[in-house]
Amino acid sequence: MGHYLVTGGAGFIASHIADRLVREGHQVRIFDNLSTGHRRNLEAIGGSFEFIEGDVRDQSAVRAAAQDCEVIFHQAALASVPLSIKDPVQVHDVCATGTLNVLTAARDQGVRRVVYAASSSAYGDRPEMPKRESHTLQTLSPYAAAKLAGEFYCESFAHCYDVETVRLRYFNVFGPRQDPKSPYSAVIPLFVTALLEGRTPTIFGDGSQSRDFVYVGNVVQANLKAAFTPDVSSRVYNVASGERVGVAEMLKQICDILDVPFAPEFAPPRVGDVLHSWADISETQRDLGYAPEISFFEALKITVEAYRDSLSSNCLV
C-alpha cells in the first residue's frame, strides 16, 4: 500500500478522504494547522495515521511532510468567498502560495501525483449551463482568483516537471463534519443547525438561485479515482452531481426531513455569490469512471441525521 499525504486533513472534506484511505489500509499522513480544521474530525478517522501540525505557507514544513509520499491530496485552503473579500491577501497566501509550496515539495520529494481541490467558483456567473471544463472562466471574488491561480500552477508543474497533477473543481459539497459554527459556513449546515436549534434560517436572495450539491462521499470517490487513474495528468474535472437544486427547494426538503414548517427569512444577496451553479460531469465520468453513488435526497437525510446526533451529544459538527 502507498503512503499518502492529505493537506488540510483535519477539515471537512479532507478528513473524509483520509478516513477512506486509512480504512483501505494505506499509510496516511495528515498535515493541518487546525485554523479551520478540528481534532474531532481526526478522531472520527477509523484507524491509525500520522498527524503533522503545520501550515502550507511554511515551505520547509510542507517539504518535510511530503517526504516518501506517492500522492498528495491537496485540500488545504481558506474556502470562503466572504473571507476573501474581507482579507484577500490571507486567502491568496493560503490558496495560491500554499499550493505552490505543495507543488514545489512534490517536485523536490519525488511525489508521483498531486490531486488538487479546485473550485467551481472559477466559472463565475456566466450564463452557459451546465458548466463545462472548457468554458471561459470568470473570477468574481479573490477566493476564485486564488483557487484558479493554484490550478494554473498545477497545470504548469505537470508540463515543466516530473510530477503529475489532476485538478478537481468541486461544486457545493455537503455532508457530516461540515462546520456550522464558522462565520463563513456553507448553506446546508447553516440551515440544518438553525432548524435544529429552533432558529429561523436565512436565505440570501430570493431563494431561486440554484446549486449543484454534491455529497462528500462522492467527492472522496472522485479524489481516489483522480489519484490512481492513468493518463489524466494536467487535466481538470468537475466534481458534482450533474443536477441543480434551488436553495429554497433544498430548505423545503430539510424542513420535510425534520418535520418543521418552511418559514425562512430573506436577506439581500451577498457580494461575490453566483446565481446558478450546475455542472456537466460527463468528462469526469468518462475519464475517471466517476459515478455519484448517493442521491441528493438520501445524502441530505444522512447529513441531517448526523447533525441531529451531534447536537444531542452537545458536540455540533
C-alpha positions in Angstrom: 0.0 0.0 0.0 1.1 3.5 -0.8 2.0 6.4 1.6 -0.3 9.4 1.1 -0.3 13.0 2.3 -3.6 14.8 2.9 -3.2 18.6 3.4 -5.9 20.2 5.4 -6.7 16.7 6.7 -8.5 17.9 9.8 -11.0 19.7 7.7 -14.4 18.6 6.4 -13.7 17.1 3.0 -10.1 16.1 3.7 -10.9 14.1 6.8 -13.3 12.0 4.8 -10.6 11.4 2.2 -8.1 10.4 4.9 -10.7 8.2 6.6 -11.3 6.3 3.3 -7.6 5.9 2.7 -7.0 4.6 6.3 -9.9 2.2 6.1 -8.4 0.8 2.8 -5.2 0.0 4.6 -3.0 2.9 3.2 -0.3 4.7 5.2 -1.7 8.2 5.7 0.0 11.4 6.8 -2.3 14.4 7.7 -0.9 18.0 7.6 -3.1 20.7 9.1 -2.6 23.9 11.1 -6.0 23.5 12.8 -7.1 27.0 11.9 -10.3 25.8 10.4 -10.0 22.0 10.8 -10.9 20.3 14.0 -9.3 17.5 16.1 -12.7 15.9 16.4 -12.6 15.2 12.7 -9.3 13.4 13.2 -10.9 11.4 16.0 -13.6 10.2 13.5 -11.0 8.5 11.3 -11.3 4.8 11.6 -7.7 3.7 12.1 -4.1 4.9 12.6 -2.4 7.7 10.8 0.4 10.2 11.2 -0.5 13.8 12.1 1.8 16.8 11.5 0.6 20.2 12.7 1.8 22.7 10.1 0.9 25.4 7.7 1.0 25.2 3.9 2.6 28.7 3.9 5.6 27.1 5.6 7.7 25.8 2.7 10.1 23.7 4.8 7.2 22.1 6.8 5.4 21.2 3.6 8.6 19.7 2.1 9.1 17.6 5.2 5.5 16.4 5.2 5.8 15.3 1.6 8.8 13.0 2.1 8.3 9.4 1.0 4.7 10.1 -0.3 3.4 8.8 -3.5 0.3 11.0 -3.8 -0.6 14.3 -2.2 -4.3 15.1 -1.8 -4.1 18.9 -1.5 -7.2 20.0 0.2 -5.9 22.8 2.5 -7.5 26.2 1.8 -9.4 29.1 3.2 -12.6 28.2 1.4 -14.7 31.3 1.7 -15.8 34.0 -0.7 -16.8 36.4 2.1 -13.4 35.9 3.9 -11.6 36.6 0.6 -13.4 39.8 0.1 -12.6 40.8 3.7 -8.9 39.6 3.6 -7.8 38.9 0.1 -4.1 38.7 1.0 -4.5 36.0 3.6 -6.7 33.9 1.2 -4.1 34.3 -1.6 -1.3 33.3 0.7 -3.0 30.1 1.8 -4.7 29.1 -1.5 -2.2 30.3 -4.1 1.2 30.4 -2.4 0.3 27.4 -0.3 -0.5 25.4 -3.4 2.8 26.5 -5.0 4.6 25.3 -1.8 2.9 21.9 -2.1 3.8 21.5 -5.7 7.4 22.5 -5.1 7.6 20.0 -2.3 6.1 17.3 -4.5 8.7 18.0 -7.2 11.6 18.0 -4.7 10.4 14.9 -2.9 9.6 12.8 -6.0 5.8 12.6 -5.4 4.1 10.9 -8.3 0.9 12.9 -8.3 -0.9 15.8 -6.7 -4.7 15.9 -6.7 -5.8 19.5 -6.2 -9.1 20.6 -4.7 -10.1 23.3 -7.2 -13.3 25.3 -7.1 -16.3 25.8 -9.3 -16.0 29.5 -8.4 -13.7 29.6 -11.4 -16.8 29.7 -13.7 -18.2 32.8 -12.1 -21.7 33.7 -13.1 -21.6 33.3 -16.9 -25.0 32.2 -18.3 -23.8 29.0 -20.1 -25.3 25.9 -18.4 -24.3 23.3 -17.4 -20.7 24.4 -16.6 -18.1 22.5 -18.7 -14.4 22.4 -18.1 -13.8 24.1 -21.4 -16.0 27.1 -20.6 -14.5 30.6 -20.3 -13.6 31.3 -16.7 -14.6 34.3 -14.6 -13.3 35.2 -11.2 -15.9 37.2 -9.3 -14.1 37.0 -5.9 -10.5 37.0 -4.6 -11.2 33.4 -3.5 -12.0 32.3 -7.0 -8.8 34.1 -8.3 -6.6 32.4 -5.7 -8.0 28.9 -6.3 -7.6 29.4 -10.1 -4.0 30.6 -9.5 -3.5 27.2 -7.8 -5.0 25.5 -10.8 -2.6 27.2 -13.2 0.4 26.3 -11.0 -0.8 22.6 -11.1 -1.1 22.7 -14.9 2.4 24.3 -15.3 4.1 21.8 -12.9 2.6 18.9 -14.9 4.2 20.3 -18.0 7.5 21.5 -16.6 8.4 18.9 -14.0 8.2 15.2 -13.4 5.1 15.5 -11.2 1.6 14.6 -12.3 -1.3 16.9 -11.3 -5.1 16.5 -11.5 -7.5 19.3 -10.7 -10.9 18.6 -9.3 -13.4 21.5 -9.5 -15.7 21.0 -6.5 -19.2 22.3 -6.7 -21.3 22.6 -3.5 -20.0 19.9 -1.2 -22.0 18.9 1.8 -22.2 16.1 4.4 -21.3 15.2 8.0 -18.4 17.1 9.7 -19.0 20.4 7.8 -18.6 23.1 10.4 -21.9 25.0 11.0 -20.2 27.4 13.6 -17.9 29.1 11.2 -18.9 32.6 10.2 -18.3 31.6 6.6 -20.2 28.3 6.8 -21.9 26.7 3.8 -25.6 26.9 3.4 -26.7 23.3 4.3 -25.1 23.1 7.8 -26.4 26.7 8.5 -29.9 25.7 7.6 -29.9 22.4 9.4 -28.4 23.7 12.6 -30.7 26.7 12.7 -33.8 24.5 12.4 -32.4 22.0 15.0 -31.8 24.9 17.4 -35.3 26.4 16.8 -33.9 29.4 14.9 -35.2 30.9 11.6 -32.9 30.1 8.7 -31.9 33.0 6.4 -31.9 32.8 2.6 -29.6 35.4 0.9 -31.5 36.4 -2.2 -35.0 35.3 -3.2 -34.2 31.5 -3.0 -34.5 30.9 -6.7 -30.7 30.7 -7.0 -29.6 27.1 -7.6 -26.6 25.0 -6.7 -25.2 21.6 -7.8 -24.9 20.0 -4.4 -22.6 17.0 -4.2 -22.3 14.6 -1.2 -18.9 14.4 0.4 -18.8 10.6 -0.1 -19.0 11.2 -3.9 -16.2 13.8 -3.6 -14.0 11.2 -1.9 -14.7 8.7 -4.7 -13.6 11.3 -7.3 -10.3 12.0 -5.4 -9.3 8.4 -5.2 -10.1 7.9 -8.9 -8.1 11.0 -9.7 -5.1 9.7 -7.7 -5.0 6.3 -9.4 -6.4 6.7 -13.0 -3.5 6.7 -15.5 -3.0 9.2 -18.3 -5.0 12.1 -16.8 -2.2 14.3 -15.7 -2.7 18.1 -16.2 -6.4 17.6 -16.7 -9.3 19.3 -14.9 -12.6 17.7 -13.9 -15.9 18.9 -12.4 -16.9 17.1 -9.3 -20.6 17.4 -8.7 -23.9 15.6 -9.0 -24.7 16.9 -12.5 -28.1 18.3 -11.4 -29.1 21.5 -9.7 -31.4 22.2 -6.8 -32.9 25.6 -5.9 -31.8 26.9 -2.5 -35.4 27.4 -1.3 -36.3 24.0 -2.6 -33.4 22.5 -0.7 -34.5 24.2 2.5 -38.0 22.8 2.0 -36.6 19.3 1.8 -34.7 19.8 5.0 -37.9 21.1 6.7 -39.7 18.0 5.4 -37.0 15.7 6.9 -37.2 17.5 10.2 -41.0 17.8 10.0 -40.9 21.6 10.7 -42.6 24.4 8.8 -40.9 26.2 5.9 -40.7 29.8 7.0 -37.3 31.3 6.2 -36.2 34.9 6.5 -34.9 36.6 3.3 -31.9 38.9 3.1 -30.2 40.7 0.2 -27.8 38.6 -1.9 -24.2 38.5 -0.8 -21.4 40.1 -2.8 -19.5 37.6 -4.9 -22.2 34.9 -4.8 -23.2 33.4 -8.1 -26.8 33.0 -9.1 -26.7 29.5 -10.6 -24.3 26.6 -10.5 -24.7 23.4 -12.4 -22.0 21.0 -13.6 -21.5 18.9 -16.7 -19.8 15.8 -15.3 -19.6 13.8 -18.5 -15.8 14.1 -18.8 -15.3 13.1 -15.1 -17.5 10.1 -15.8 -15.7 9.2 -19.0 -12.1 9.6 -17.9 -12.2 8.8 -14.2 -15.1 6.4 -14.1 -16.8 8.7 -11.6 -20.4 8.0 -10.7 -22.2 9.7 -7.8 -23.2 6.8 -5.6 -25.6 8.6 -3.3 -28.6 10.7 -4.4 -29.0 14.2 -3.2 -32.1 13.5 -1.0 -30.6 10.4 0.5 -27.4 12.3 1.3 -29.4 15.1 2.7 -31.1 12.7 5.1 -27.8 11.2 6.2 -26.4 14.7 6.8 -29.4 16.0 8.8 -29.2 12.9 11.0 -25.5 13.4 11.6 -26.2 17.0 12.8 -29.1 15.8 14.9 -26.9 13.2 16.6 -24.1 15.8 17.1 -26.5 18.3 18.6 -27.9 15.7 21.0 -24.4 14.8 22.2 -23.5 18.5 22.6 -20.8 18.3 20.0 -22.3 20.0 17.0 -20.5 19.3 13.7 
